[in-house]
Amino acid sequence: MLKEFTTYRPLQVAKFVKTLFKGEFLIAGIGMFYFDKGKVLLPDVTNKQMLSVMKEVNIAIDSLSAQPV
């Protein structure tokens, strides 16, 4: 299942990744990302924007995990 986000919202993407645990998603205007074990995997390291998105989303996932239920 491929999820496409038309607008980049780190928290929204983080919730998607944390819920599905493994898969792929597309952020319009940025690119395709893959995730496994509830974390976004390292994208093309030459694309600084994609690296930044990966870091931001993984930090948001960590903050979601730290919150009490």
N, C-alpha and C positions, 0 to 999 in steps of 0.2 A: 504494500500500500504506500503510495507516494502522496505526501501532504504538501500542498503548495501554500506558502504564506505570501500574500500580496504585499504586506507591510511587515517590516522587521520589528518585532517586539520581543526582546530577550526573554521576558517572563513567560509569555505565551508559548514560545518555542520550547523553553525549559520544561514546562508542564507537559507538553506533547511528548518530548523525549523521555521524561521520567515515567510517564504512563505506559508508553509502548515498549520501552527498553531496547528494542532493536529495529532498525529500518533505515529509511532515508526521507529527506525532506528537501524542498526547494524554496529558496527565498528569492522572490522576484527582484531582478536587478543585481543580485549578489552571486547566486550560484547554488549548486547541488551539494548537500552535506549527507554524510552517513553517520549513523550512531549505533553503538553496541554497548551492552551492559549499563545503560542509562547515562552514557556520556557521548558527546559529539567527538567523532574521530578526527585526527589531524587531516586537514584539507591540503590542497596544493600550497606548499610552503612559500612559493614565490608570490602568492596573492595575499598581500598584507591585510586587505579588507576581510577576506575569508578567515584568516588567522585571528583577527580581532573578534569576529562574530563567534568563532569557536570558543575563545577564551571567555567572552561575556556570557554565553549560554551555559557553559560548564560552571561558571561561578554562580549563576542564577540557580542551576540545579543543586549545587552544594547548599545554597541558602534555603532552598525548599526542603532539603533533607534535614537541615538543622532545626527547622521549626517544629515545635511540638504539635501533635495531631489533636 
